Amino acid sequence: MFRTFFSQVLTRLWPPRLLGGLGRILTEWQGSDIRERGILLLVFAPMLLCVLGLLFSVASFILFVLPSFVLRILGWAVLTALFGAAGSYCHDRLKGRSSSPSYHADQDFYDVTEEASGSNTKERTSSSSSSSKEEDPPSWFDNVRRMRWRE
């Protein structure tokens, strides 16, 4: 007995069958007069209200809950990254290390400090001063290392 009841409930509440029933109601609605439309509204009004409630719930979830969840996750990720970077910076400053990322000397693309380029700058200025009679002030690119300039 329980098996037959369960099978009957399952066949009536199967989602494709429910959607098929909704399609059947719409086709009956289009081909009926005012009296039959009233009967359809009276009989199927609770189901139609539930369908509207279901559509409203899905739409409100997609429009309000899902974006707020995604934005909440992104907000926490941004705050974590921000405070992690700030903590790393403060920790390095308190320990006395430089705050710039540590690269190897062969990975630096350019270095514009006088201390790092030292002898190379003197060689460049001496070669450029020997080629020109008057001494020009050094250009901004005199201290750039490993950069090839096209002439």
N, C-alpha and C positions, 0 to 999 in steps of 0.2 A: 504494500500500500504506500509506504513512504517512497519507494522507488518510482512509482507511477506519478505521485505528487511532485517529486523532484524533477522528473523528466518533463512534466507538463509546465512547471514554472520555468524551467530552463528553455523550453521551446518558445514560450511566450515572451521571455525577457532577453532572448538572444539579440545582441545589438544590430546585426544586419536585418533581422526581422522587424525590429522597432523602427529602423529607418525606412524599411519598405512599407510599413504601416503608415508612416508619416507621408510618404509619397502617395499612397492609396487615398489618404484623406485629402490631399491636395487635388488629386484627379477627380474625386467625388465632388469637391467644392466647386471646381470649374464647370462641371456639367450638371449642376443642380439648380433648382429654383429657390426662392426665398424660404419656403417652409423646410426643405431638406437642409439648407444651410443653417437654419436655426437649430435643427436637431443635431447636426454635426457639432455646432458650437456647444450645445448643452452637454452632449455625451463626451466630447473630447476636450472640453475646456480645462479640466485638471491636468491632462497630459500636456496640452499646449502651454500652460503656465509653467509646468516643470521644464519643458524644453526651453522656454524663454529664460527661466532661472539658470538652467545649465549653461546656455549661451552667455548670459551675463556673468556668471562665475568664471567661465573660461576667458572672456574678454577682460574682466577686471584683473585676473591673474596675469595675463600677458601684458596688459598695459601698466599695472601698478606694482604687483608683487615681484615679478621677474626682473624688471629694471632696477627696482630698489635693492634686490638681492645682489645683482651683478655690480651695481654701483657701490654697495657696501663692501663687497669683496675687493673691488678695485681700490676703494678708499683705504682699507686696511693695508693692502699691498703697498700703496704709495707712502703711507705713513711709516710702515716698516722700513722701506728703502730709505726714506728721508732720515729717520732717527738712527738707522744703522750707519749711514754715511756720516752723520753728525757725530755719532759716538766714535767711529773710527778716526775721524779728523781730530776730535778732542783728545782721544787716547794717544795718537801720534804726537800731538803738540805737547802733551804733558810728559811724554817720554823723551822729547827732544828730537824726534825724527822729523824729517821734512814731510810736508803734507802732500806733496805731489806723488803720484804713483812711482814706485821704484822700477826703473827700466835699467837694462844693462847699457853700458856706454856704446856698444856697437848697434843698439837698437834706436838710439836717439836720431831723430831726423835732422834737427838743427840745434845749435846752441849759440846764443848771442852774448853770452857772458865773456868778459875779457879774461877771466882766470882760466876758463876751460880751453879757450882757443890759443892763448899765449903765443907760442913760437910761430904758429901758422899765420897769425895776423901780422907779425913782424916781417915774416918772409914775403907776404903778399904786399904789404905797404912798401917794403924796400924794392921789390921787383916793379911795382907800379910807379914808385918815385924815380927809379932809374930810367924807366921808359919815358916818363914825362919830365920836362924841365922844371916846371913849377909844381909845388906840392899842393895837391887838392885835399880838402878835408875828406876823411874816410866816408864812404857811402854806407847806407844802412845794411847792405848785404855783404860787407867785408868780413863779418864774423860768422857768416853762415857756412856750416860744414857740409860736405858731401852733397852739394847741390850743383847740378850741371846747368850752366847758363848757355843759351844759344846766342851766338853773336851775329 
